[in-house]
Amino acid sequence: MPIPDLDAALTGARLVEEAGALLTLGEEPDRMVAHAFERLGQLVPYDLATVLLRDGDSLRVAHAVGPLATPQLAEARIPVRGNLRLQNALKARSRPATFEEDDPGEDTFHGLLEMPHGHSCMVAPLRSRGETFGLMTLDAMVCRQYPDSVLHHVGVFASLLALGLKQAEHLTRLAERERTLAEEVSYFREVQRRDVLQEPLRAESPAMQNILDQLRQVAATAATVLITGETGTGKEKVAQTLHHLSPRREKPFIKVNCSALPATLIESELFGHVKGAFSGAASARKGRFELADGGTLFLDEIGDLPLDLQPKLLRAIQEKEIDPLGSEKPRKVDVRLVAATHADLRAAVAEGRFREDLFYRLSVFPIHLPPLRERPQDIAALAEGFLDRFARENRRPAVRLPPAVRDQLEAYAWPGNVRELHNVLERAAILSAGRELQLPPGALPLRGERTSRPPTWEAQERTYLERLLQHTQGKIAGPDGAAALADLAPSTLLSRLEKLGLRPRDFREA
């Protein structure tokens, strides 16, 4: 509708523009709305201005300003059913509507406010993405307060108000999400710290005492550490202990299993990506390097890192900067890198599967974990720690490790090392009825039995499949799964595992 007075039109446009600018400042919603309505009041006088948001079959008073704004209006709900004025306003596309006291339809705030005989009301829909999510209302205590000449300006203001409210809602959700993530990070750091304190690295054997001494020596430095050893020897526990002993103990300890991530995703997981970097990248995402900034990044099974990503890892270690996918600007990171592998990296270098320069950069301070069979002095301490943890987590009385069972544990060769010991003890603790640990019959073949007579075919198969599942961490299908490594169909392998009483999930890391 044309506006006859050009000066009034320009003044109205200016005031609406100034009010709209206040709606995009990103400040607290109540202050934002109050400041914007204050500027609008210079163009359209009112005694009450409100924002009503849809809440089921009613409208909730989210914001109210002006002389008539009373405490009872805060969060009040106005039924829509039976109120023709509100129903028609919610159906409107964009144009505000004006009402006078003698118009048909119930007053907007009937039962909440005593409006004088003869007053004016203007209602404008608040829309976002094609849907009306609320209403903006202006009420004046006199009739004929809102001429048609201001409808256009109020409509523009309502559109800006809708945009500002949605932006504020989005920012609030982001802030809540960041707060939740910060709380989760703090919680997990505390869990990691408590785990290290409650279950310290068991070092009864001379070999493990030597390793603990090495950790104390290297912890205060920023040197890269490479932990080697058979599967299940406790490489992650050593990395956690190193982090806890270092000055970075209050910062994140982030773990990445290089063998568990598809080659197509591992670059994004490590280095992050920007929005639109690839199909499906709807938003930017930090990689593990940035998440570990200031702390420690533990790369488990580093030998499985794809060859084409190894130069990027080498650059991140040497230059302390990363290149997120799709970004043209590198980002500085301060990360202490600890890598681990059960594979022979020297052999991988000789075969061209691992870069020699990266190998030497990773092995600045190598630590080799001996298998459990070479340090039986640690078995009793490890067993008691596992049993105590099982009792705490399951709120059960702790079971005692009797000498006879301890002797059995120390006589076994433990092909699965510490992880196998943990699994055996957990099953035994579940089945033990008294206050002493009881090993189920046949749970462990004694070392003497294995040397005095050859194992049965079934025992050999069981040992092989257990070690295979430990290697793949319970993964069955896929090119790096247990079925492919055993040259069996997944269904055939699962059938054999069921017959032997082996469950893949028992071999997955928690």
C-alpha positions, 0 to 999 in steps of 0.5 A: 500500500503506498504511503502518502507522506514521503517524509513520514515514510522515510522517517518510518523506514529509518526507525525500522532499520535502526530497530532491525539493527538492534535485533541482529546484535546477538545479545541476550533475547530479553534485552534485544527485544526490549531495545528494538521495541523501544525504537519502534515505539518512536514510530508506533506508540503503544502501551503494551508490546508482546512476543507470543510464541506457539506452545501446543494449542496455546501462545506463550508470552515470551516477551512483554514491554511497556506500561501495561507489562505486568509480572503475571504476563510473564510466561502466561499462556493464551488459548488459541481455540475460540479466539478468532483474532488469534486464529486469523492472525496465525493464518496470515502470511505477512500483513499485520492486522489492526483491531478496535475494541468493538471488533468481533473476537475475544480480546487478546489478553482477556483474563490477564489484563483489564483493558479500558473501554475503547482501545487499539490492537495490532497483530503481526505474524512471526514467520520463519521458513514459511511457517508462523511460529508466533505473533507480535502484538501492539496494544494502545489504550486509545482507539484509532491509534494505528493508521494504515500508513504504519502497517508496512513498517510494522510488517517489515519490523515483524519480519526482522523480529522473527529473524532476530528471535530465530538467530537468538534461539540458534545462538542459545542452542549453540551455547548450551551445546558448547556448555554440555560438551565442555562438561562432558570433556571435563567429566571424561578427563576426570574419569581418565585421571581417576582410572589412572589413579585407581588402576596405576600401571602395575610394575612388580616385575623388574621389566615393568619397573624399568618401563615406569622409570623410563616414563618418569624420565620422558614425561616432562619432555615433549618427545614423541614416544613409540610403544611397541609390544604384542596385542593386549600388553597394555600399551594404552595404559602406558600412554595414559600413565605417561600423560598423567605424569606429564605437565599436560595432565590437566589437558585432553588425552585423545585416543585414535585407533588407526586400524578401526577407522576407514581409510576414507575417513581417517584424514578428516578424523585426524585433521578436521575439515571445513564446511563443504570440504566434501560431500556431506560436510555440512559444517566445519569439524575439528579433528583429533589433533585440535581436540588434543591441543595442549594435551596428548594424542595417542595413535594406536596401531600406527602401523595401519595408517595409510601410506598417503597420510603419513606425510601429513602426520610427519608435517604435523609432528615436525611443524606442529601445524595441520591442514584441515580438509578443504582449508587453505590456511594451516592451523598451529597445534601443541600436541604431545604425540604417543604412538603404539603398534604390535607390528614390526615397523622396521619390516614395514619400512623395508617393504615400503609400507611405512615411511622411514622418516616417519618411523624415526620421527615417531621412535624418538623415545621407544618403549617396548612392553614385554608380553605377560608370560615374560613378567609373571610377577605382575600377574597377581597385582594386575588380577587384584586390580581387575577384581577390585574394579569389577567389584566397584563397577558392579557394586558387589563384594570384592572377591579374594585371589586365593594362592592356588588360583594365583599359581594357576594364573602365573603358570599360564602363558597368556597369549592374549596378554593383559587383555586376556587376563582381564577377560578371564578374571571378569568371567570368573568373578561373575561365576564365583559364588563365594568370597574367593575367586574360582576359575571355571573348569578348563578355563586355563590349561596349565603351562605344564600340561601344554608342554607334557602333551600336545594340545588337541585340534580344538584347543589349537583352533580356539587359541588361534581364533582367540588371537585372531579376534584379539588382533581384529578387536572382535571385528568379523566382516570387512577386508581387515576383519577376522573372516578375511584374515582366516580365509573363511566366510563370515557365517562359517567363522561365526558358526565356529566361534559359537561352537567354541563359546567365543563371543566377538564382543568380548574382544572389543575395546570398551 
